[in-house]
Amino acid sequence: MANILVIDDNSSVRRVIGYTLRKHGHNVTTAEDAFEGLSLLSGTPDIDLLILDVAMPKMDGLTLLRKLRHDDRYHRLPVIMLTASCDDQDHLTARAEGADDYLNKPASSHELIEAVSKILAIQERHPT
């Protein structure tokens, strides 16, 4: 199916998301922070989708999203933001910065798979 990179500083969240996505046939790579995620992205050119936590140490997810949208290599990479924040402003900022979807933690397995499937279907219809 798809190659998905999950960047989240919480190891339990990475495990649960990884398990859910693998159960649905996806290949999953995980990173514990934005810098590790950037390194994995540059070394793995076939990432189809990024799932990105907003609140992380060192570099938050919104900052990473901004960097990706200004980098020709990644400006079209689909991104789902995942956060425990219920702040509407974070949601609006993520959308304005180019996030394709936004899920609040704890997102159910069904919500996660639905969001991933929706974005991948759009990618299939409109490849980059």
N, CA, C and O atoms as a printed pandas DataFrame, in Angstrom:
     atom_number atom_name residue_name chain_id  residue_number  x_coord  y_coord  z_coord
0              1         N          MET        A               1    0.845   -1.188    0.000
1              2        CA          MET        A               1    0.000    0.000    0.000
2              3         C          MET        A               1    0.883    1.242    0.000
3              4         O          MET        A               1    1.535    1.531   -1.003
4              5         N          ALA        A               2    0.916    1.993    1.121
5              6        CA          ALA        A               2    1.664    3.255    1.150
6              7         C          ALA        A               2    2.831    3.169    2.129
7              8         O          ALA        A               2    2.825    2.374    3.068
8              9         N          ASN        A               3    3.828    4.011    1.880
9             10        CA          ASN        A               3    4.949    4.180    2.798
10            11         C          ASN        A               3    4.665    5.427    3.625
11            12         O          ASN        A               3    4.591    6.534    3.092
12            13         N          ILE        A               4    4.508    5.237    4.933
13            14        CA          ILE        A               4    4.079    6.310    5.814
14            15         C          ILE        A               4    5.136    6.560    6.880
15            16         O          ILE        A               4    5.638    5.627    7.506
16            17         N          LEU        A               5    5.465    7.832    7.075
17            18        CA          LEU        A               5    6.380    8.237    8.140
18            19         C          LEU        A               5    5.562    8.876    9.249
19            20         O          LEU        A               5    4.771    9.788    9.007
20            21         N          VAL        A               6    5.760    8.383   10.479
21            22        CA          VAL        A               6    5.077    8.909   11.654
22            23         C          VAL        A               6    6.126    9.590   12.531
23            24         O          VAL        A               6    7.098    8.964   12.953
24            25         N          ILE        A               7    5.916   10.885   12.800
25            26        CA          ILE        A               7    6.823   11.632   13.670
26            27         C          ILE        A               7    6.050   12.068   14.900
27            28         O          ILE        A               7    5.142   12.895   14.816
28            29         N          ASP        A               8    6.416   11.505   16.042
29            30        CA          ASP        A               8    5.757   11.819   17.307
30            31         C          ASP        A               8    6.745   11.535   18.429
31            32         O          ASP        A               8    7.435   10.516   18.398
32            33         N          ASP        A               9    6.823   12.414   19.412
33            34        CA          ASP        A               9    7.771   12.221   20.494
34            35         C          ASP        A               9    7.314   11.186   21.519
35            36         O          ASP        A               9    8.093   10.802   22.392
36            37         N          ASN        A              10    6.082   10.734   21.428
37            38        CA          ASN        A              10    5.554    9.739   22.368
38            39         C          ASN        A              10    5.673    8.345   21.767
39            40         O          ASN        A              10    5.044    8.047   20.752
40            41         N          SER        A              11    6.479    7.490   22.394
41            42        CA          SER        A              11    6.723    6.148   21.847
42            43         C          SER        A              11    5.450    5.302   21.813
43            44         O          SER        A              11    5.276    4.488   20.905
44            45         N          SER        A              12    4.564    5.482   22.784
45            46        CA          SER        A              12    3.305    4.717   22.784
46            47         C          SER        A              12    2.437    5.100   21.590
47            48         O          SER        A              12    1.825    4.241   20.955
48            49         N          VAL        A              13    2.390    6.381   21.295
49            50        CA          VAL        A              13    1.608    6.850   20.145
50            51         C          VAL        A              13    2.207    6.278   18.862
51            52         O          VAL        A              13    1.477    5.800   17.994
52            53         N          ARG        A              14    3.543    6.328   18.740
53            54        CA          ARG        A              14    4.185    5.765   17.541
54            55         C          ARG        A              14    3.866    4.288   17.388
55            56         O          ARG        A              14    3.586    3.820   16.284
56            57         N          ARG        A              15    3.906    3.551   18.493
57            58        CA          ARG        A              15    3.608    2.105   18.434
58            59         C          ARG        A              15    2.179    1.840   17.997
59            60         O          ARG        A              15    1.941    0.997   17.132
60            61         N          VAL        A              16    1.217    2.557   18.591
61            62        CA          VAL        A              16   -0.199    2.327   18.278
62            63         C          VAL        A              16   -0.505    2.709   16.829
63            64         O          VAL        A              16   -1.176    1.963   16.116
64            65         N          ILE        A              17   -0.014    3.863   16.401
65            66        CA          ILE        A              17   -0.247    4.288   15.018
66            67         C          ILE        A              17    0.421    3.318   14.058
67            68         O          ILE        A              17   -0.175    2.924   13.056
68            69         N          GLY        A              18    1.660    2.932   14.359
69            70        CA          GLY        A              18    2.379    1.981   13.507
70            71         C          GLY        A              18    1.636    0.668   13.395
71            72         O          GLY        A              18    1.491    0.125   12.300
72            73         N          TYR        A              19    1.162    0.151   14.523
73            74        CA          TYR        A              19    0.419   -1.110   14.522
74            75         C          TYR        A              19   -0.845   -0.992   13.666
75            76         O          TYR        A              19   -1.136   -1.866   12.850
76            77         N          THR        A              20   -1.586    0.091   13.861
77            78        CA          THR        A              20   -2.838    0.285   13.129
78            79         C          THR        A              20   -2.585    0.365   11.626
79            80         O          THR        A              20   -3.285   -0.269   10.837
80            81         N          LEU        A              21   -1.599    1.135   11.244
81            82        CA          LEU        A              21   -1.315    1.295    9.813
82            83         C          LEU        A              21   -0.785    0.006    9.195
83            84         O          LEU        A              21   -1.164   -0.346    8.078
84            85         N          ARG        A              22    0.083   -0.697    9.905
85            86        CA          ARG        A              22    0.620   -1.971    9.386
86            87         C          ARG        A              22   -0.499   -2.998    9.230
87            88         O          ARG        A              22   -0.520   -3.763    8.265
88            89         N          LYS        A              23   -1.429   -3.009   10.187
89            90        CA          LYS        A              23   -2.572   -3.927   10.125
90            91         C          LYS        A              23   -3.396   -3.704    8.865
91            92         O          LYS        A              23   -4.061   -4.617    8.377
92            93         N          HIS        A              24   -3.347   -2.487    8.346
93            94        CA          HIS        A              24   -4.084   -2.146    7.121
94            95         C          HIS        A              24   -3.188   -2.170    5.892
95            96         O          HIS        A              24   -3.547   -1.622    4.849
96            97         N          GLY        A              25   -2.023   -2.804    6.009
97            98        CA          GLY        A              25   -1.178   -3.060    4.850
98            99         C          GLY        A              25   -0.136   -2.009    4.507
99           100         O          GLY        A              25    0.532   -2.122    3.479
100          101         N          HIS        A              26    0.018   -0.997    5.336
101          102        CA          HIS        A              26    0.973    0.063    5.033
102          103         C          HIS        A              26    2.359   -0.249    5.599
103          104         O          HIS        A              26    2.492   -0.973    6.586
104          105         N          ASN        A              27    3.374    0.302    4.966
105          106        CA          ASN        A              27    4.735    0.257    5.493
106          107         C          ASN        A              27    4.916    1.493    6.348
107          108         O          ASN        A              27    4.578    2.598    5.924
108          109         N          VAL        A              28    5.449    1.319    7.557
109          110        CA          VAL        A              28    5.547    2.431    8.494
110          111         C          VAL        A              28    6.983    2.598    8.985
111          112         O          VAL        A              28    7.646    1.639    9.380
112          113         N          THR        A              29    7.438    3.844    8.946
113          114        CA          THR        A              29    8.705    4.237    9.544
114          115         C          THR        A              29    8.360    5.278   10.591
115          116         O          THR        A              29    7.456    6.089   10.390
116          117         N          THR        A              30    9.086    5.262   11.726
117          118        CA          THR        A              30    8.781    6.217   12.782
118          119         C          THR        A              30   10.014    7.019   13.173
119          120         O          THR        A              30   11.152    6.572   13.028
120          121         N          ALA        A              31    9.746    8.213   13.673
121          122        CA          ALA        A              31   10.795    9.096   14.190
122          123         C          ALA        A              31   10.278    9.733   15.468
123          124         O          ALA        A              31    9.081    9.981   15.611
124          125         N          GLU        A              32   11.194    9.997   16.400
125          126        CA          GLU        A              32   10.764   10.548   17.686
126          127         C          GLU        A              32   10.825   12.069   17.760
127          128         O          GLU        A              32   10.350   12.663   18.728
128          129         N          ASP        A              33   11.406   12.702   16.744
129          130        CA          ASP        A              33   11.386   14.161   16.714
130          131         C          ASP        A              33   11.531   14.648   15.271
131          132         O          ASP        A              33   11.772   13.864   14.353
132          133         N          ALA        A              34   11.378   15.952   15.101
133          134        CA          ALA        A              34   11.386   16.539   13.761
134          135         C          ALA        A              34   12.724   16.354   13.059
135          136         O          ALA        A              34   12.761   16.128   11.850
136          137         N          PHE        A              35   13.814   16.446   13.797
137          138        CA          PHE        A              35   15.132   16.314   13.175
138          139         C          PHE        A              35   15.376   14.896   12.668
139          140         O          PHE        A              35   15.910   14.707   11.575
140          141         N          GLU        A              36   14.986   13.902   13.461
141          142        CA          GLU        A              36   15.089   12.516   12.991
142          143         C          GLU        A              36   14.166   12.302   11.794
143          144         O          GLU        A              36   14.522   11.600   10.848
144          145         N          GLY        A              37   12.993   12.902   11.836
145          146        CA          GLY        A              37   12.053   12.793   10.724
146          147         C          GLY        A              37   12.609   13.384    9.444
147          148         O          GLY        A              37   12.476   12.788    8.375
148          149         N          LEU        A              38   13.236   14.558    9.542
149          150        CA          LEU        A              38   13.856   15.173    8.361
150          151         C          LEU        A              38   14.960   14.288    7.798
151          152         O          LEU        A              38   15.095   14.147    6.583
152          153         N          SER        A              39   15.741   13.700    8.678
153          154        CA          SER        A              39   16.815   12.810    8.248
154          155         C          SER        A              39   16.246   11.588    7.527
155          156         O          SER        A              39   16.765   11.173    6.490
156          157         N          LEU        A              40   15.178   11.016    8.082
157          158        CA          LEU        A              40   14.548    9.860    7.434
158          159         C          LEU        A              40   13.930   10.240    6.096
159          160         O          LEU        A              40   14.010    9.476    5.134
160          161         N          LEU        A              41   13.320   11.407    6.031
161          162        CA          LEU        A              41   12.737   11.860    4.763
162          163         C          LEU        A              41   13.805   11.991    3.679
163          164         O          LEU        A              41   13.596   11.570    2.541
164          165         N          SER        A              42   14.932   12.568    4.031
165          166        CA          SER        A              42   15.975   12.762    3.015
166          167         C          SER        A              42   16.602   11.440    2.597
167          168         O          SER        A              42   17.119   11.328    1.485
168          169         N          GLY        A              43   16.565   10.438    3.470
169          170        CA          GLY        A              43   17.136    9.136    3.138
170          171         C          GLY        A              43   16.148    8.143    2.577
171          172         O          GLY        A              43   16.535    7.058    2.143
172          173         N          THR        A              44   14.873    8.500    2.579
173          174        CA          THR        A              44   13.819    7.605    2.110
174          175         C          THR        A              44   12.937    8.372    1.131
175          176         O          THR        A              44   11.933    8.959    1.531
176          177         N          PRO        A              45   13.304    8.371   -0.146
177          178        CA          PRO        A              45   12.589    9.216   -1.111
178          179         C          PRO        A              45   11.169    8.761   -1.456
179          180         O          PRO        A              45   10.438    9.492   -2.123
180          181         N          ASP        A              46   10.773    7.583   -1.019
181          182        CA          ASP        A              46    9.461    7.077   -1.435
182          183         C          ASP        A              46    8.389    7.177   -0.353
183          184         O          ASP        A              46    7.459    6.371   -0.337
184          185         N          ILE        A              47    8.502    8.150    0.549
185          186        CA          ILE        A              47    7.461    8.354    1.560
186          187         C          ILE        A              47    6.231    8.939    0.864
187          188         O          ILE        A              47    6.327    9.931    0.141
188          189         N          ASP        A              48    5.072    8.308    1.094
189          190        CA          ASP        A              48    3.820    8.730    0.467
190          191         C          ASP        A              48    2.987    9.662    1.343
191          192         O          ASP        A              48    2.158   10.421    0.842
192          193         N          LEU        A              49    3.216    9.597    2.660
193          194        CA          LEU        A              49    2.376   10.342    3.598
194          195         C          LEU        A              49    3.151   10.532    4.895
195          196         O          LEU        A              49    3.905    9.656    5.317
196          197         N          LEU        A              50    2.955   11.685    5.517
197          198        CA          LEU        A              50    3.572   11.997    6.798
198          199         C          LEU        A              50    2.484   12.240    7.828
199          200         O          LEU        A              50    1.550   13.005    7.589
200          201         N          ILE        A              51    2.609   11.586    8.972
201          202        CA          ILE        A              51    1.728   11.852   10.109
202          203         C          ILE        A              51    2.600   12.530   11.150
203          204         O          ILE        A              51    3.603   11.966   11.587
204          205         N          LEU        A              52    2.221   13.738   11.548
205          206        CA          LEU        A              52    3.104   14.616   12.296
206          207         C          LEU        A              52    2.431   15.175   13.538
207          208         O          LEU        A              52    1.364   15.785   13.464
208          209         N          ASP        A              53    3.073   14.957   14.681
209          210        CA          ASP        A              53    2.607   15.528   15.943
210          211         C          ASP        A              53    2.882   17.028   15.940
211          212         O          ASP        A              53    3.858   17.478   15.342
212          213         N          VAL        A              54    2.038   17.792   16.596
213          214        CA          VAL        A              54    2.244   19.234   16.674
214          215         C          VAL        A              54    3.229   19.578   17.786
215          216         O          VAL        A              54    4.219   20.267   17.542
216          217         N          ALA        A              55    2.968   19.107   19.004
217          218        CA          ALA        A              55    3.783   19.484   20.165
218          219         C          ALA        A              55    4.924   18.490   20.370
219          220         O          ALA        A              55    4.721   17.374   20.849
220          221         N          MET        A              56    6.128   18.923   19.994
221          222        CA          MET        A              56    7.326   18.093   20.184
222          223         C          MET        A              56    8.461   18.988   20.657
223          224         O          MET        A              56    8.479   20.182   20.359
224          225         N          PRO        A              57    9.415   18.412   21.400
225          226        CA          PRO        A              57   10.574   19.207   21.803
226          227         C          PRO        A              57   11.494   19.462   20.610
227          228         O          PRO        A              57   11.363   18.819   19.569
228          229         N          LYS        A              58   12.401   20.378   20.765
229          230        CA          LYS        A              58   13.411   20.757   19.763
230          231         C          LYS        A              58   12.792   21.548   18.615
231          232         O          LYS        A              58   13.151   22.706   18.398
232          233         N          MET        A              59   11.864   20.936   17.876
233          234        CA          MET        A              59   11.155   21.621   16.794
234          235         C          MET        A              59    9.721   21.102   16.775
235          236         O          MET        A              59    9.496   19.895   16.682
236          237         N          ASP        A              60    8.750   22.012   16.863
237          238        CA          ASP        A              60    7.354   21.565   16.864
238          239         C          ASP        A              60    6.909   21.202   15.446
239          240         O          ASP        A              60    7.564   21.545   14.461
240          241         N          GLY        A              61    5.798   20.510   15.373
241          242        CA          GLY        A              61    5.298   20.024   14.093
242          243         C          GLY        A              61    4.905   21.117   13.121
243          244         O          GLY        A              61    5.059   20.951   11.912
244          245         N          LEU        A              62    4.401   22.232   13.626
245          246        CA          LEU        A              62    4.024   23.324   12.728
246          247         C          LEU        A              62    5.252   23.946   12.081
247          248         O          LEU        A              62    5.207   24.331   10.912
248          249         N          THR        A              63    6.339   24.048   12.820
249          250        CA          THR        A              63    7.582   24.563   12.249
250          251         C          THR        A              63    8.100   23.615   11.183
251          252         O          THR        A              63    8.531   24.047   10.114
252          253         N          LEU        A              64    8.057   22.316   11.477
253          254        CA          LEU        A              64    8.487   21.331   10.481
254          255         C          LEU        A              64    7.600   21.402    9.248
255          256         O          LEU        A              64    8.102   21.346    8.126
256          257         N          LEU        A              65    6.305   21.524    9.432
257          258        CA          LEU        A              65    5.377   21.623    8.300
258          259         C          LEU        A              65    5.734   22.827    7.428
259          260         O          LEU        A              65    5.738   22.721    6.202
260          261         N          ARG        A              66    6.032   23.965    8.047
261          262        CA          ARG        A              66    6.439   25.157    7.288
262          263         C          ARG        A              66    7.687   24.870    6.465
263          264         O          ARG        A              66    7.757   25.230    5.290
264          265         N          LYS        A              67    8.668   24.225    7.079
265          266        CA          LYS        A              67    9.917   23.884    6.371
266          267         C          LYS        A              67    9.627   22.989    5.172
267          268         O          LYS        A              67   10.169   23.200    4.086
268          269         N          LEU        A              68    8.775   21.996    5.372
269          270        CA          LEU        A              68    8.454   21.065    4.287
270          271         C          LEU        A              68    7.749   21.770    3.138
271          272         O          LEU        A              68    8.030   21.489    1.973
272          273         N          ARG        A              69    6.845   22.674    3.451
273          274        CA          ARG        A              69    6.091   23.360    2.409
274          275         C          ARG        A              69    6.953   24.340    1.607
275          276         O          ARG        A              69    6.582   24.740    0.504
276          277         N          HIS        A              70    8.104   24.722    2.168
277          278        CA          HIS        A              70    9.028   25.623    1.467
278          279         C          HIS        A              70   10.206   24.879    0.849
279          280         O          HIS        A              70   11.146   25.502    0.354
280          281         N          ASP        A              71   10.159   23.551    0.875
281          282        CA          ASP        A              71   11.229   22.725    0.308
282          283         C          ASP        A              71   10.660   22.025   -0.932
283          284         O          ASP        A              71    9.688   21.276   -0.827
284          285         N          ASP        A              72   11.254   22.262   -2.091
285          286        CA          ASP        A              72   10.735   21.694   -3.338
286          287         C          ASP        A              72   10.603   20.179   -3.293
287          288         O          ASP        A              72    9.752   19.616   -3.981
288          289         N          ARG        A              73   11.426   19.512   -2.500
289          290        CA          ARG        A              73   11.355   18.047   -2.426
290          291         C          ARG        A              73   10.098   17.568   -1.715
291          292         O          ARG        A              73    9.602   16.478   -2.000
292          293         N          TYR        A              74    9.578   18.374   -0.791
293          294        CA          TYR        A              74    8.493   17.903    0.080
294          295         C          TYR        A              74    7.248   18.792    0.063
295          296         O          TYR        A              74    6.307   18.537    0.814
296          297         N          HIS        A              75    7.226   19.809   -0.762
297          298        CA          HIS        A              75    6.102   20.750   -0.667
298          299         C          HIS        A              75    4.756   20.117   -1.018
299          300         O          HIS        A              75    3.709   20.657   -0.659
300          301         N          ARG        A              76    4.770   18.990   -1.711
301          302        CA          ARG        A              76    3.506   18.322   -2.053
302          303         C          ARG        A              76    3.271   17.040   -1.251
303          304         O          ARG        A              76    2.283   16.340   -1.473
304          305         N          LEU        A              77    4.171   16.733   -0.324
305          306        CA          LEU        A              77    4.011   15.537    0.512
306          307         C          LEU        A              77    2.769   15.703    1.387
307          308         O          LEU        A              77    2.668   16.679    2.131
308          309         N          PRO        A              78    1.826   14.771    1.311
309          310        CA          PRO        A              78    0.635   14.875    2.157
310          311         C          PRO        A              78    1.000   14.752    3.632
311          312         O          PRO        A              78    1.807   13.906    4.019
312          313         N          VAL        A              79    0.389   15.613    4.448
313          314        CA          VAL        A              79    0.672   15.642    5.880
314          315         C          VAL        A              79   -0.634   15.638    6.667
315          316         O          VAL        A              79   -1.535   16.441    6.425
316          317         N          ILE        A              80   -0.705   14.711    7.613
317          318        CA          ILE        A              80   -1.789   14.702    8.597
318          319         C          ILE        A              80   -1.174   15.149    9.912
319          320         O          ILE        A              80   -0.237   14.525   10.411
320          321         N          MET        A              81   -1.699   16.226   10.470
321          322        CA          MET        A              81   -1.258   16.690   11.781
322          323         C          MET        A              81   -2.051   15.932   12.844
323          324         O          MET        A              81   -3.255   15.718   12.706
324          325         N          LEU        A              82   -1.357   15.535   13.897
325          326        CA          LEU        A              82   -1.970   14.770   14.983
326          327         C          LEU        A              82   -1.567   15.442   16.283
327          328         O          LEU        A              82   -0.377   15.602   16.554
328          329         N          THR        A              83   -2.542   15.838   17.089
329          330        CA          THR        A              83   -2.189   16.563   18.309
330          331         C          THR        A              83   -3.181   16.343   19.436
331          332         O          THR        A              83   -4.347   16.015   19.216
332          333         N          ALA        A              84   -2.683   16.532   20.644
333          334        CA          ALA        A              84   -3.535   16.479   21.831
334          335         C          ALA        A              84   -4.160   17.845   22.103
335          336         O          ALA        A              84   -5.051   17.971   22.943
336          337         N          SER        A              85   -3.691   18.861   21.394
337          338        CA          SER        A              85   -4.199   20.219   21.597
338          339         C          SER        A              85   -5.617   20.337   21.046
339          340         O          SER        A              85   -5.921   19.862   19.951
340          341         N          CYS        A              86   -6.456   20.970   21.818
341          342        CA          CYS        A              86   -7.827   21.243   21.353
342          343         C          CYS        A              86   -7.966   22.692   20.906
343          344         O          CYS        A              86   -9.074   23.190   20.710
344          345         N          ASP        A              87   -6.836   23.356   20.747
345          346        CA          ASP        A              87   -6.817   24.766   20.362
346          347         C          ASP        A              87   -7.211   24.913   18.895
347          348         O          ASP        A              87   -6.526   24.405   18.007
348          349         N          ASP        A              88   -8.307   25.604   18.650
349          350        CA          ASP        A              88   -8.763   25.829   17.278
350          351         C          ASP        A              88   -7.727   26.572   16.454
351          352         O          ASP        A              88   -7.623   26.361   15.245
352          353         N          GLN        A              89   -6.959   27.445   17.101
353          354        CA          GLN        A              89   -5.939   28.209   16.378
354          355         C          GLN        A              89   -4.879   27.284   15.795
355          356         O          GLN        A              89   -4.407   27.520   14.682
356          357         N          ASP        A              90   -4.487   26.219   16.531
357          358        CA          ASP        A              90   -3.525   25.244   15.999
358          359         C          ASP        A              90   -4.073   24.600   14.732
359          360         O          ASP        A              90   -3.353   24.422   13.749
360          361         N          HIS        A              91   -5.337   24.261   14.769
361          362        CA          HIS        A              91   -5.983   23.646   13.601
362          363         C          HIS        A              91   -5.960   24.614   12.414
363          364         O          HIS        A              91   -5.598   24.228   11.303
364          365         N          LEU        A              92   -6.339   25.849   12.648
365          366        CA          LEU        A              92   -6.356   26.847   11.576
366          367         C          LEU        A              92   -4.951   27.113   11.048
367          368         O          LEU        A              92   -4.753   27.246    9.841
368          369         N          THR        A              93   -3.981   27.190   11.947
369          370        CA          THR        A              93   -2.598   27.422   11.535
370          371         C          THR        A              93   -2.091   26.253   10.698
371          372         O          THR        A              93   -1.453   26.455    9.665
372          373         N          ALA        A              94   -2.376   25.028   11.145
373          374        CA          ALA        A              94   -1.935   23.843   10.400
374          375         C          ALA        A              94   -2.529   23.840    8.994
375          376         O          ALA        A              94   -1.823   23.551    8.028
376          377         N          ARG        A              95   -3.794   24.152    8.872
377          378        CA          ARG        A              95   -4.432   24.206    7.555
378          379         C          ARG        A              95   -3.819   25.307    6.694
379          380         O          ARG        A              95   -3.566   25.111    5.505
380          381         N          ALA        A              96   -3.584   26.467    7.306
381          382        CA          ALA        A              96   -2.995   27.582    6.567
382          383         C          ALA        A              96   -1.577   27.267    6.109
383          384         O          ALA        A              96   -1.139   27.750    5.064
384          385         N          GLU        A              97   -0.862   26.465    6.878
385          386        CA          GLU        A              97    0.516   26.094    6.532
386          387         C          GLU        A              97    0.571   24.931    5.537
387          388         O          GLU        A              97    1.648   24.580    5.056
388          389         N          GLY        A              98   -0.579   24.336    5.228
389          390        CA          GLY        A              98   -0.603   23.306    4.206
390          391         C          GLY        A              98   -0.867   21.897    4.670
391          392         O          GLY        A              98   -0.656   20.955    3.906
392          393         N          ALA        A              99   -1.323   21.714    5.905
393          394        CA          ALA        A              99   -1.679   20.366    6.359
394          395         C          ALA        A              99   -2.876   19.872    5.555
395          396         O          ALA        A              99   -3.802   20.630    5.268
396          397         N          ASP        A             100   -2.843   18.601    5.198
397          398        CA          ASP        A             100   -3.944   18.016    4.424
398          399         C          ASP        A             100   -5.101   17.568    5.311
399          400         O          ASP        A             100   -6.250   17.517    4.874
400          401         N          ASP        A             101   -4.780   17.243    6.571
401          402        CA          ASP        A             101   -5.817   16.853    7.517
402          403         C          ASP        A             101   -5.276   17.088    8.917
403          404         O          ASP        A             101   -4.079   17.306    9.103
404          405         N          TYR        A             102   -6.169   17.041    9.901
405          406        CA          TYR        A             102   -5.819   17.360   11.273
406          407         C          TYR        A             102   -6.655   16.470   12.177
407          408         O          TYR        A             102   -7.884   16.532   12.146
408          409         N          LEU        A             103   -6.000   15.645   12.982
409          410        CA          LEU        A             103   -6.705   14.758   13.896
410          411         C          LEU        A             103   -6.321   15.088   15.334
411          412         O          LEU        A             103   -5.160   15.375   15.628
412          413         N          ASN        A             104   -7.300   15.044   16.219
413          414        CA          ASN        A             104   -7.033   15.240   17.636
414          415         C          ASN        A             104   -6.763   13.899   18.309
415          416         O          ASN        A             104   -7.434   12.903   18.038
416          417         N          LYS        A             105   -5.758   13.894   19.198
417          418        CA          LYS        A             105   -5.472   12.709   20.004
418          419         C          LYS        A             105   -6.470   12.679   21.144
419          420         O          LYS        A             105   -6.821   13.739   21.663
420          421         N          PRO        A             106   -6.929   11.542   21.545
421          422        CA          PRO        A             106   -6.625   10.261   20.917
422          423         C          PRO        A             106   -7.567    9.996   19.756
423          424         O          PRO        A             106   -8.778    9.874   19.943
424          425         N          ALA        A             107   -7.017    9.909   18.578
425          426        CA          ALA        A             107   -7.819    9.565   17.393
426          427         C          ALA        A             107   -8.055    8.059   17.414
427          428         O          ALA        A             107   -7.158    7.285   17.748
428          429         N          SER        A             108   -9.248    7.660   17.060
429          430        CA          SER        A             108   -9.538    6.228   17.001
430          431         C          SER        A             108   -8.838    5.624   15.782
431          432         O          SER        A             108   -8.466    6.335   14.849
432          433         N          SER        A             109   -8.671    4.322   15.805
433          434        CA          SER        A             109   -8.098    3.622   14.654
434          435         C          SER        A             109   -8.921    3.901   13.409
435          436         O          SER        A             109   -8.375    4.092   12.323
436          437         N          HIS        A             110  -10.225    3.923   13.571
437          438        CA          HIS        A             110  -11.122    4.186   12.437
438          439         C          HIS        A             110  -10.881    5.582   11.865
439          440         O          HIS        A             110  -10.794    5.742   10.648
440          441         N          GLU        A             111  -10.772    6.596   12.731
441          442        CA          GLU        A             111  -10.525    7.968   12.261
442          443         C          GLU        A             111   -9.192    8.057   11.527
443          444         O          GLU        A             111   -9.087    8.700   10.482
444          445         N          LEU        A             112   -8.181    7.408   12.082
445          446        CA          LEU        A             112   -6.858    7.442   11.466
446          447         C          LEU        A             112   -6.875    6.798   10.085
447          448         O          LEU        A             112   -6.392    7.384    9.116
448          449         N          ILE        A             113   -7.428    5.601    9.995
449          450        CA          ILE        A             113   -7.466    4.896    8.711
450          451         C          ILE        A             113   -8.330    5.645    7.704
451          452         O          ILE        A             113   -8.009    5.683    6.516
452          453         N          GLU        A             114   -9.406    6.231    8.165
453          454        CA          GLU        A             114  -10.270    7.013    7.265
454          455         C          GLU        A             114   -9.503    8.216    6.696
455          456         O          GLU        A             114   -9.582    8.489    5.499
456          457         N          ALA        A             115   -8.768    8.928    7.546
457          458        CA          ALA        A             115   -8.003   10.092    7.085
458          459         C          ALA        A             115   -6.897    9.670    6.123
459          460         O          ALA        A             115   -6.698   10.309    5.090
460          461         N          VAL        A             116   -6.183    8.605    6.451
461          462        CA          VAL        A             116   -5.112    8.103    5.588
462          463         C          VAL        A             116   -5.680    7.660    4.248
463          464         O          VAL        A             116   -5.138    8.007    3.198
464          465         N          SER        A             117   -6.756    6.906    4.275
465          466        CA          SER        A             117   -7.367    6.398    3.038
466          467         C          SER        A             117   -7.848    7.536    2.153
467          468         O          SER        A             117   -7.687    7.487    0.934
468          469         N          LYS        A             118   -8.433    8.551    2.754
469          470        CA          LYS        A             118   -8.929    9.706    1.996
470          471         C          LYS        A             118   -7.775   10.414    1.284
471          472         O          LYS        A             118   -7.873   10.733    0.099
472          473         N          ILE        A             119   -6.701   10.654    2.001
473          474        CA          ILE        A             119   -5.562   11.359    1.402
474          475         C          ILE        A             119   -4.890   10.511    0.333
475          476         O          ILE        A             119   -4.511   11.029   -0.718
476          477         N          LEU        A             120   -4.738    9.232    0.583
477          478        CA          LEU        A             120   -4.107    8.366   -0.417
478          479         C          LEU        A             120   -4.966    8.249   -1.670
479          480         O          LEU        A             120   -4.437    8.167   -2.779
480          481         N          ALA        A             121   -6.289    8.242   -1.505
481          482        CA          ALA        A             121   -7.175    8.195   -2.671
482          483         C          ALA        A             121   -7.038    9.459   -3.510
483          484         O          ALA        A             121   -7.056    9.398   -4.739
484          485         N          ILE        A             122   -6.902   10.603   -2.849
485          486        CA          ILE        A             122   -6.697   11.857   -3.581
486          487         C          ILE        A             122   -5.368   11.795   -4.331
487          488         O          ILE        A             122   -5.282   12.217   -5.484
488          489         N          GLN        A             123   -4.341   11.270   -3.680
489          490        CA          GLN        A             123   -3.013   11.154   -4.322
490          491         C          GLN        A             123   -3.081   10.259   -5.564
491          492         O          GLN        A             123   -2.437   10.541   -6.575
492          493         N          GLU        A             124   -3.850    9.199   -5.484
493          494        CA          GLU        A             124   -3.980    8.292   -6.621
494          495         C          GLU        A             124   -4.655    8.989   -7.812
495          496         O          GLU        A             124   -4.281    8.782   -8.966
496          497         N          ARG        A             125   -5.658    9.818   -7.499
497          498        CA          ARG        A             125   -6.384   10.523   -8.563
498          499         C          ARG        A             125   -5.582   11.675   -9.145
499          500         O          ARG        A             125   -5.744   12.035  -10.311
500          501         N          HIS        A             126   -4.699   12.259   -8.302
501          502        CA          HIS        A             126   -3.926   13.433   -8.722
502          503         C          HIS        A             126   -2.458   13.250   -8.332
503          504         O          HIS        A             126   -1.959   13.939   -7.443
504          505         N          PRO        A             127   -1.770   12.324   -8.995
505          506        CA          PRO        A             127   -0.364   12.101   -8.627
506          507         C          PRO        A             127    0.488   13.343   -8.891
507          508         O          PRO        A             127    0.207   14.150   -9.777
508          509         N          THR        A             128    1.544   13.458   -8.079
509          510        CA          THR        A             128    2.421   14.628   -8.216
510          511         C          THR        A             128    3.423   14.440   -9.308
511          512         O          THR        A             128    4.238   15.327   -9.558
